[in-house]
Amino acid sequence: MTTHPSPEPPSPDLPLSSSATAPADTVVEFLRALAAYDVDAALDLVADDLVYANVSLPTIYGRERLERIARPWLRPGRMGFNVHLNHVATEGDVVLTDRIDELNYGRFATRFWVYGRFVVGADGKIALWRDSFDWLDVTIGNLRGLAGLVSPSLNRRMPAD
């Protein structure tokens, strides 16, 4: 298993092609596109038959369904998304992310821990996006986000990249 980005040079046993890091690059690019409100760029990185399973919430099937949800909500003046990647690990076509997600609306921002598992197909597109999170952490993030409306120092801060 390799970690991306890695401060160490690649193993001499690995081929020199970028295929070892391409799945991680796709996932990071996808998350960054969502954070930049670039729904088109994000959708270009997912398969037509995408499965998005946000554990404990309804599963979304298909690129079109994701688009119908993301396009009206994810835009300036509506809802925003930000991400801080703590760790990204890749093994084959599977990419694991340990991250802090932020959902924001106006001055309100909630930040919480998310574990993501992505499977990138041979075509370089995300075929499976599975997120897990802790409802208690989301609740605390929401409460701190509300408190942050009164006093911003009470809200969690996004870690620096």
MDAnalysis code that builds the backbone (N, CA, C; Angstrom):
import MDAnalysis as mda
import numpy as np

u = mda.Universe.empty(483, n_residues=161, atom_resindex=np.repeat(np.arange(161), 3), trajectory=True)
u.add_TopologyAttr("name", ["N", "CA", "C"] * 161)
u.add_TopologyAttr("resid", np.arange(1, 162))
u.add_TopologyAttr("resname", ["MET", "THR", "THR", "HIS", "PRO", "SER", "PRO", "GLU", "PRO", "PRO", "SER", "PRO", "ASP", "LEU", "PRO", "LEU", "SER", "SER", "SER", "ALA", "THR", "ALA", "PRO", "ALA", "ASP", "THR", "VAL", "VAL", "GLU", "PHE", "LEU", "ARG", "ALA", "LEU", "ALA", "ALA", "TYR", "ASP", "VAL", "ASP", "ALA", "ALA", "LEU", "ASP", "LEU", "VAL", "ALA", "ASP", "ASP", "LEU", "VAL", "TYR", "ALA", "ASN", "VAL", "SER", "LEU", "PRO", "THR", "ILE", "TYR", "GLY", "ARG", "GLU", "ARG", "LEU", "GLU", "ARG", "ILE", "ALA", "ARG", "PRO", "TRP", "LEU", "ARG", "PRO", "GLY", "ARG", "MET", "GLY", "PHE", "ASN", "VAL", "HIS", "LEU", "ASN", "HIS", "VAL", "ALA", "THR", "GLU", "GLY", "ASP", "VAL", "VAL", "LEU", "THR", "ASP", "ARG", "ILE", "ASP", "GLU", "LEU", "ASN", "TYR", "GLY", "ARG", "PHE", "ALA", "THR", "ARG", "PHE", "TRP", "VAL", "TYR", "GLY", "ARG", "PHE", "VAL", "VAL", "GLY", "ALA", "ASP", "GLY", "LYS", "ILE", "ALA", "LEU", "TRP", "ARG", "ASP", "SER", "PHE", "ASP", "TRP", "LEU", "ASP", "VAL", "THR", "ILE", "GLY", "ASN", "LEU", "ARG", "GLY", "LEU", "ALA", "GLY", "LEU", "VAL", "SER", "PRO", "SER", "LEU", "ASN", "ARG", "ARG", "MET", "PRO", "ALA", "ASP"])
u.atoms.positions = np.array([
    [0.848, -1.172, 0.000],
    [0.000, 0.000, 0.000],
    [0.890, 1.230, 0.000],
    [0.590, 2.188, -0.838],
    [1.372, 3.418, -0.893],
    [0.521, 4.569, -0.389],
    [1.154, 5.553, 0.151],
    [0.461, 6.748, 0.611],
    [0.697, 7.855, -0.380],
    [-0.332, 8.629, -0.667],
    [-0.220, 9.720, -1.633],
    [-0.569, 11.010, -0.925],
    [0.142, 12.065, -0.938],
    [1.455, 12.142, -1.553],
    [2.507, 11.505, -0.652],
    [3.528, 10.973, -1.235],
    [4.562, 10.288, -0.484],
    [5.853, 11.095, -0.495],
    [6.453, 11.306, 0.687],
    [7.712, 12.037, 0.711],
    [8.884, 11.186, 0.245],
    [8.645, 9.892, 0.089],
    [9.723, 8.980, -0.300],
    [9.668, 8.719, -1.804],
    [10.818, 8.465, -2.433],
    [10.799, 8.132, -3.856],
    [10.092, 6.801, -4.074],
    [9.522, 6.594, -5.253],
    [8.827, 5.337, -5.513],
    [9.788, 4.152, -5.439],
    [9.218, 3.021, -5.081],
    [10.003, 1.802, -4.994],
    [10.533, 1.443, -6.373],
    [11.783, 0.946, -6.458],
    [12.305, 0.550, -7.764],
    [11.537, -0.619, -8.364],
    [10.748, -1.333, -7.548],
    [9.973, -2.454, -8.045],
    [8.710, -2.010, -8.779],
    [8.294, -0.749, -8.579],
    [7.096, -0.255, -9.239],
    [7.431, 0.244, -10.636],
    [6.528, 0.063, -11.581],
    [6.770, 0.612, -12.918],
    [6.807, 2.131, -12.861],
    [7.458, 2.756, -13.830],
    [7.601, 4.197, -13.835],
    [6.347, 4.920, -14.287],
    [5.344, 4.213, -14.783],
    [4.114, 4.872, -15.197],
    [3.394, 5.431, -13.986],
    [2.451, 6.344, -14.220],
    [1.723, 6.970, -13.127],
    [0.520, 6.148, -12.683],
    [0.375, 4.921, -13.176],
    [-0.806, 4.135, -12.857],
    [-0.944, 3.874, -11.370],
    [0.165, 3.835, -10.607],
    [0.082, 3.593, -9.171],
    [-0.572, 4.768, -8.459],
    [-0.419, 5.978, -8.967],
    [-1.002, 7.136, -8.303],
    [-2.206, 7.694, -9.042],
    [-2.484, 7.244, -10.243],
    [-3.589, 7.797, -11.017],
    [-4.934, 7.702, -10.292],
    [-5.297, 6.585, -9.655],
    [-6.576, 6.554, -8.939],
    [-6.645, 7.610, -7.831],
    [-5.584, 7.771, -7.060],
    [-5.577, 8.789, -6.002],
    [-5.680, 10.186, -6.594],
    [-4.985, 10.428, -7.687],
    [-5.062, 11.739, -8.336],
    [-6.486, 12.032, -8.788],
    [-7.169, 11.022, -9.315],
    [-8.550, 11.189, -9.758],
    [-9.447, 11.565, -8.596],
    [-9.298, 10.876, -7.482],
    [-10.137, 11.133, -6.308],
    [-9.867, 12.524, -5.740],
    [-8.599, 12.882, -5.606],
    [-8.255, 14.208, -5.077],
    [-8.792, 15.298, -6.010],
    [-8.638, 15.107, -7.305],
    [-9.148, 16.076, -8.283],
    [-10.671, 16.200, -8.173],
    [-11.348, 15.076, -7.972],
    [-12.802, 15.062, -7.811],
    [-13.232, 15.877, -6.591],
    [-12.604, 15.613, -5.454],
    [-12.960, 16.331, -4.230],
    [-12.638, 17.817, -4.341],
    [-11.513, 18.140, -4.948],
    [-11.144, 19.553, -5.140],
    [-12.125, 20.256, -6.089],
    [-12.608, 19.540, -7.113],
    [-13.591, 20.125, -8.033],
    [-14.891, 20.431, -7.287],
    [-15.335, 19.520, -6.426],
    [-16.534, 19.785, -5.638],
    [-16.335, 21.014, -4.758],
    [-15.160, 21.118, -4.143],
    [-14.873, 22.258, -3.262],
    [-14.822, 23.570, -4.038],
    [-14.508, 23.503, -5.323],
    [-14.427, 24.709, -6.167],
    [-15.754, 24.991, -6.883],
    [-16.833, 24.304, -6.503],
    [-18.144, 24.433, -7.150],
    [-18.099, 24.045, -8.624],
    [-17.102, 23.273, -9.031],
    [-16.973, 22.886, -10.432],
    [-17.646, 21.526, -10.640],
    [-18.970, 21.561, -10.664],
    [-19.747, 20.329, -10.772],
    [-19.433, 19.610, -12.079],
    [-19.243, 20.361, -13.172],
    [-18.931, 19.726, -14.454],
    [-17.638, 18.928, -14.378],
    [-16.588, 19.518, -13.804],
    [-15.304, 18.811, -13.684],
    [-15.450, 17.586, -12.795],
    [-16.210, 17.708, -11.710],
    [-16.418, 16.568, -10.817],
    [-17.161, 15.447, -11.540],
    [-18.204, 15.802, -12.261],
    [-18.987, 14.791, -12.969],
    [-18.185, 14.118, -14.076],
    [-17.244, 14.830, -14.676],
    [-16.379, 14.234, -15.694],
    [-15.510, 13.116, -15.128],
    [-15.361, 13.080, -13.807],
    [-14.486, 12.099, -13.169],
    [-15.236, 10.894, -12.612],
    [-16.558, 10.859, -12.807],
    [-17.322, 9.721, -12.301],
    [-17.928, 8.928, -13.457],
    [-18.084, 7.642, -13.228],
    [-18.660, 6.730, -14.229],
    [-20.164, 6.969, -14.342],
    [-20.713, 6.653, -15.499],
    [-22.157, 6.788, -15.708],
    [-22.944, 5.948, -14.707],
    [-22.380, 4.771, -14.332],
    [-23.063, 3.879, -13.401],
    [-22.500, 3.994, -11.977],
    [-22.074, 5.191, -11.599],
    [-21.542, 5.452, -10.263],
    [-22.492, 4.950, -9.181],
    [-21.914, 4.417, -8.114],
    [-22.664, 4.107, -6.903],
    [-22.073, 4.979, -5.802],
    [-22.888, 5.881, -5.241],
    [-22.460, 6.742, -4.141],
    [-23.219, 6.323, -2.902],
    [-22.514, 5.662, -2.004],
    [-23.108, 5.173, -0.765],
    [-22.567, 5.991, 0.397],
    [-23.403, 6.858, 0.923],
    [-23.070, 7.621, 2.118],
    [-23.710, 6.835, 3.255],
    [-22.900, 6.034, 3.949],
    [-23.392, 5.043, 4.901],
    [-24.399, 5.672, 5.858],
    [-25.511, 5.018, 6.027],
    [-26.666, 5.384, 6.852],
    [-27.592, 6.359, 6.144],
    [-27.265, 6.744, 4.931],
    [-28.141, 7.588, 4.111],
    [-28.469, 6.813, 2.832],
    [-29.503, 7.217, 2.111],
    [-29.856, 6.483, 0.879],
    [-28.711, 6.490, -0.146],
    [-28.537, 5.360, -0.809],
    [-27.516, 5.227, -1.840],
    [-27.991, 5.905, -3.119],
    [-27.060, 6.576, -3.791],
    [-27.351, 7.257, -5.053],
    [-26.743, 6.423, -6.174],
    [-27.556, 6.111, -7.160],
    [-27.105, 5.294, -8.283],
    [-27.068, 6.138, -9.556],
    [-25.882, 6.227, -10.155],
    [-25.747, 6.864, -11.458],
    [-25.254, 8.298, -11.415],
    [-24.508, 8.618, -12.453],
    [-23.954, 9.971, -12.626],
    [-25.074, 11.003, -12.742],
    [-26.134, 10.657, -13.494],
    [-27.252, 11.585, -13.681],
    [-27.911, 11.947, -12.357],
    [-28.084, 10.972, -11.505],
    [-28.722, 11.218, -10.192],
    [-27.829, 12.106, -9.333],
    [-26.525, 11.852, -9.360],
    [-25.598, 12.709, -8.619],
    [-25.684, 14.139, -9.146],
    [-25.753, 14.280, -10.458],
    [-25.852, 15.614, -11.055],
    [-27.129, 16.322, -10.616],
    [-28.253, 15.596, -10.588],
    [-29.536, 16.204, -10.189],
    [-29.506, 16.684, -8.749],
    [-28.671, 16.071, -7.930],
    [-28.549, 16.501, -6.533],
    [-27.506, 17.602, -6.396],
    [-26.354, 17.432, -7.019],
    [-25.226, 18.357, -6.815],
    [-25.439, 19.712, -7.481],
    [-25.951, 19.721, -8.688],
    [-26.009, 20.979, -9.443],
    [-26.866, 22.054, -8.758],
    [-28.068, 21.753, -8.271],
    [-28.844, 22.832, -7.651],
    [-28.327, 23.258, -6.269],
    [-27.637, 22.359, -5.570],
    [-27.209, 22.669, -4.203],
    [-25.806, 23.206, -4.119],
    [-24.911, 22.661, -4.897],
    [-23.489, 22.992, -4.770],
    [-23.141, 24.154, -5.684],
    [-23.364, 25.354, -5.199],
    [-23.064, 26.556, -5.973],
    [-22.941, 27.735, -5.021],
    [-22.191, 28.738, -5.419],
    [-22.050, 29.923, -4.560],
    [-23.414, 30.518, -4.223],
    [-23.578, 30.925, -2.981],
    [-24.846, 31.487, -2.539],
    [-25.840, 30.440, -2.097],
    [-25.520, 29.187, -2.302],
    [-26.408, 28.109, -1.878],
    [-25.675, 27.315, -0.796],
    [-25.104, 26.191, -1.140],
    [-24.349, 25.385, -0.190],
    [-22.932, 25.227, -0.699],
    [-21.985, 25.234, 0.211],
    [-20.601, 25.040, -0.166],
    [-20.028, 23.787, 0.468],
    [-18.944, 23.344, -0.085],
    [-18.231, 22.154, 0.394],
    [-16.751, 22.479, 0.397],
    [-16.083, 22.047, 1.421],
    [-14.629, 22.165, 1.480],
    [-14.090, 20.854, 2.028],
    [-12.840, 20.572, 1.758],
    [-12.257, 19.310, 2.192],
    [-10.807, 19.523, 2.600],
    [-10.415, 18.859, 3.663],
    [-9.006, 18.775, 4.054],
    [-8.661, 17.291, 4.089],
    [-7.674, 16.899, 3.311],
    [-7.268, 15.497, 3.246],
    [-6.178, 15.240, 4.273],
    [-6.519, 14.454, 5.290],
    [-5.519, 14.051, 6.282],
    [-4.584, 13.004, 5.694],
    [-5.182, 12.004, 5.041],
    [-4.410, 10.914, 4.439],
    [-5.149, 10.397, 3.207],
    [-4.388, 10.022, 2.207],
    [-4.928, 9.360, 1.015],
    [-4.041, 8.150, 0.768],
    [-4.646, 6.977, 0.702],
    [-3.885, 5.747, 0.478],
    [-4.487, 4.995, -0.704],
    [-3.625, 4.352, -1.462],
    [-4.062, 3.644, -2.661],
    [-3.517, 2.226, -2.666],
    [-4.366, 1.303, -3.042],
    [-3.934, -0.054, -3.335],
    [-4.697, -0.493, -4.572],
    [-3.980, -0.618, -5.667],
    [-4.631, -0.957, -6.934],
    [-5.574, 0.147, -7.351],
    [-6.835, -0.213, -7.574],
    [-7.831, 0.779, -8.002],
    [-8.657, 1.341, -6.841],
    [-8.293, 0.968, -5.615],
    [-9.019, 1.417, -4.425],
    [-8.258, 2.566, -3.767],
    [-8.988, 3.643, -3.479],
    [-8.406, 4.821, -2.829],
    [-9.159, 5.052, -1.526],
    [-8.406, 5.151, -0.432],
    [-8.993, 5.437, 0.877],
    [-8.648, 6.871, 1.260],
    [-9.633, 7.595, 1.774],
    [-9.383, 8.951, 2.233],
    [-9.787, 9.075, 3.690],
    [-8.948, 9.729, 4.457],
    [-9.241, 10.137, 5.828],
    [-9.231, 11.653, 5.754],
    [-10.394, 12.267, 5.977],
    [-10.490, 13.687, 5.676],
    [-11.432, 14.408, 6.629],
    [-11.371, 15.722, 6.578],
    [-12.317, 16.592, 7.264],
    [-13.145, 17.257, 6.157],
    [-14.446, 17.078, 6.214],
    [-15.342, 17.730, 5.269],
    [-15.996, 18.926, 5.944],
    [-16.263, 19.933, 5.145],
    [-16.995, 21.102, 5.627],
    [-18.178, 21.315, 4.704],
    [-19.349, 21.454, 5.288],
    [-20.536, 21.881, 4.567],
    [-20.877, 23.253, 5.111],
    [-21.105, 24.206, 4.219],
    [-21.372, 25.564, 4.687],
    [-22.527, 26.188, 3.925],
    [-23.163, 27.095, 4.620],
    [-24.258, 27.862, 4.049],
    [-24.194, 29.244, 4.679],
    [-23.858, 30.231, 3.887],
    [-23.671, 31.571, 4.446],
    [-22.543, 31.564, 5.470],
    [-22.826, 32.086, 6.652],
    [-21.807, 32.117, 7.714],
    [-21.734, 30.810, 8.496],
    [-22.725, 29.926, 8.313],
    [-22.737, 28.647, 9.030],
    [-21.808, 27.653, 8.331],
    [-20.964, 27.004, 9.131],
    [-20.084, 25.958, 8.595],
    [-19.990, 24.830, 9.609],
    [-20.246, 23.610, 9.154],
    [-20.067, 22.445, 10.005],
    [-18.917, 21.625, 9.452],
    [-18.065, 21.149, 10.340],
    [-16.875, 20.386, 9.934],
    [-16.859, 19.080, 10.710],
    [-16.587, 17.984, 9.989],
    [-16.614, 16.677, 10.623],
    [-15.715, 15.706, 9.863],
    [-15.340, 14.635, 10.563],
    [-14.442, 13.620, 10.023],
    [-15.224, 12.703, 9.086],
    [-14.573, 12.333, 7.965],
    [-15.165, 11.405, 6.994],
    [-14.094, 10.421, 6.540],
    [-14.468, 9.163, 6.455],
    [-13.637, 8.124, 5.852],
    [-14.269, 7.803, 4.507],
    [-13.501, 7.883, 3.444],
    [-14.024, 7.580, 2.117],
    [-13.294, 6.410, 1.477],
    [-14.041, 5.632, 0.735],
    [-13.477, 4.531, -0.058],
    [-13.982, 4.709, -1.488],
    [-13.043, 4.853, -2.401],
    [-13.360, 5.060, -3.803],
    [-12.772, 3.908, -4.606],
    [-13.490, 3.482, -5.625],
    [-12.958, 2.517, -6.576],
    [-12.948, 3.215, -7.930],
    [-11.766, 3.281, -8.532],
    [-11.595, 3.928, -9.825],
    [-11.474, 2.841, -10.882],
    [-12.317, 2.911, -11.888],
    [-12.333, 1.895, -12.937],
    [-11.160, 2.029, -13.887],
    [-11.035, 1.058, -14.786],
    [-9.951, 1.047, -15.773],
    [-10.009, 2.273, -16.684],
    [-11.196, 2.882, -16.810],
    [-11.340, 4.082, -17.642],
    [-10.912, 5.351, -16.907],
    [-10.453, 5.193, -15.650],
    [-9.993, 6.340, -14.866],
    [-11.114, 7.116, -14.200],
    [-12.330, 6.575, -14.217],
    [-13.471, 7.252, -13.610],
    [-13.891, 6.550, -12.315],
    [-14.405, 7.330, -11.386],
    [-14.831, 6.793, -10.100],
    [-16.115, 5.994, -10.297],
    [-16.062, 4.706, -9.950],
    [-17.206, 3.817, -10.098],
    [-17.957, 3.649, -8.774],
    [-17.226, 3.734, -7.667],
    [-17.821, 3.600, -6.336],
    [-17.267, 4.691, -5.444],
    [-18.163, 5.376, -4.744],
    [-17.797, 6.399, -3.767],
    [-18.579, 6.062, -2.508],
    [-17.880, 5.634, -1.489],
    [-18.527, 5.200, -0.246],
    [-17.952, 6.003, 0.902],
    [-18.776, 6.818, 1.539],
    [-18.349, 7.624, 2.681],
    [-18.968, 7.101, 3.965],
    [-18.195, 7.159, 5.031],
    [-18.670, 6.828, 6.365],
    [-18.302, 7.976, 7.289],
    [-19.152, 8.226, 8.251],
    [-18.896, 9.280, 9.222],
    [-19.587, 8.904, 10.519],
    [-19.308, 9.646, 11.559],
    [-19.871, 9.404, 12.877],
    [-20.939, 10.467, 13.141],
    [-22.181, 10.044, 13.351],
    [-23.260, 10.993, 13.571],
    [-22.998, 11.883, 14.783],
    [-22.352, 11.352, 15.826],
    [-22.020, 12.183, 16.988],
    [-21.079, 13.307, 16.584],
    [-20.071, 12.988, 15.778],
    [-19.129, 14.015, 15.323],
    [-19.838, 15.050, 14.440],
    [-20.774, 14.606, 13.608],
    [-21.548, 15.533, 12.775],
    [-22.406, 16.438, 13.673],
    [-23.026, 15.860, 14.686],
    [-23.844, 16.645, 15.617],
    [-23.001, 17.688, 16.334],
    [-21.831, 17.286, 16.820],
    [-20.930, 18.231, 17.483],
    [-20.497, 19.318, 16.504],
    [-20.190, 18.923, 15.277],
    [-19.820, 19.902, 14.253],
    [-20.940, 20.901, 13.995],
    [-22.184, 20.411, 13.966],
    [-23.329, 21.302, 13.765],
    [-23.508, 22.254, 14.944],
    [-23.393, 21.730, 16.164],
    [-23.535, 22.579, 17.345],
    [-22.438, 23.640, 17.397],
    [-21.217, 23.227, 17.073],
    [-20.123, 24.201, 17.066],
    [-20.282, 25.198, 15.923],
    [-20.838, 24.748, 14.804],
    [-21.123, 25.667, 13.706],
    [-22.147, 26.710, 14.109],
    [-23.195, 26.278, 14.822],
    [-24.195, 27.233, 15.312],
    [-23.581, 28.196, 16.315],
    [-22.787, 27.664, 17.254],
    [-22.118, 28.531, 18.233],
    [-21.175, 29.503, 17.532],
    [-20.570, 29.053, 16.429],
    [-19.654, 29.893, 15.675],
    [-20.336, 31.079, 15.012],
    [-21.656, 30.994, 14.841],
    [-22.393, 32.139, 14.310],
    [-22.376, 33.304, 15.303],
    [-22.373, 32.963, 16.595],
    [-22.337, 33.977, 17.646],
    [-20.905, 34.406, 17.925],
    [-20.028, 33.406, 18.039],
    [-18.613, 33.676, 18.313],
    [-17.771, 32.733, 17.452],
    [-17.208, 33.217, 16.341],
    [-16.494, 32.345, 15.401],
    [-15.412, 31.468, 16.041],
    [-14.843, 31.893, 17.155],
    [-13.784, 31.092, 17.789],
    [-14.323, 29.779, 18.358],
    [-15.633, 29.656, 18.507],
    [-16.215, 28.425, 19.045],
    [-16.355, 27.313, 17.994],
    [-16.254, 27.673, 16.725],
    [-16.388, 26.668, 15.660],
    [-15.045, 25.972, 15.451],
    [-15.123, 24.745, 14.993],
    [-13.909, 24.030, 14.613],
    [-13.267, 24.758, 13.444],
    [-11.970, 24.719, 13.386],
    [-11.246, 25.313, 12.257],
    [-10.833, 24.194, 11.315],
    [-10.823, 24.523, 10.031],
    [-10.291, 23.563, 9.055],
    [-8.781, 23.538, 9.228],
    [-8.192, 22.343, 9.246],
    [-6.721, 22.285, 9.308],
    [-6.109, 22.949, 8.088],
    [-4.943, 23.482, 8.255],
    [-4.221, 24.085, 7.114],
    [-3.727, 22.980, 6.206],
    [-3.783, 23.215, 4.905],
    [-3.267, 22.223, 3.945],
    [-1.769, 22.240, 3.894],
])
